[in-house]
Amino acid sequence: MSADEILSSDLADLRKEFAGSGSTFGSVWASAAAGPDARRLYASRGSVLITSWTAAELRMRVRDELSGE
């Protein structure tokens, strides 16, 4: 499975898990002059923006945010 397919699968899983929460999920390119480019994942909901390098980290941070309500 390619990196793009894994990312798409991770985002689909996050969208499914948090359906109905009002969260939007996506990814953006993060580039560095001295290293390889990478994709950063994000979740947004209202005025809250959460970003992470991995789906597992984003999942944990979204759960924390939602449990604080």
N, C-alpha and C positions, 0 to 999 in steps of 0.2 A: 504494500500500500504506500503511495507517495505521501510526501509531507502535506500537500494540498488536500488530499483525500482524508488524511487523519484530521487536519484542521476542520474541514467541513463536517466530519463525523462528530468531532468534539463540540462544535457549535450547535449542531442539530441535537445532540444529547442535552446540552445546557438549555436550549430552547424548550425541549420537551419536559425536562425536569422542573423548570420554573415557569411553565405555562400558567397563565392566570395571575402571575405576580406583578405584571406591568413592566417587567424588565425587557430591555432590548439588548441583544448580544451581537458582537461583531469582532472584526480584527482590523488592525492598522499596521502598516510597515513601520518598523523602527530601524533606522540606519545609523551606522557608526563609521566614522572615517577610518578607524584602525581595525575594524573587524567585520565579520559577515553581517548582512542584514538579517533581521528576524521579524516575526510577526508578534505583536502584542495583542492579547485578547482583552475585550472590554465588555462590561455590562453597565447599562445606564437605566435609571429609573427616576423620573422627576428631575430634581437638581443634583442627584447623586451619580457620580461616575466612579466605577471601580475598574482598575486595570491589573493584569497579571500576565506573566510569561507562559503559564501553563493552565490548561483547563481545570486541573485538580485544584490549583491555588485559587482560581477564580470561583469555582464552585464553593469552596470553603468560605471565601470572603463574602459571597452573595448570601449564603446561609446565615453568616454572622449578622449581616446587615438586616436581613428579613426577620431574624429572631429578636432584634432589638426594638421592634415596633410594639 
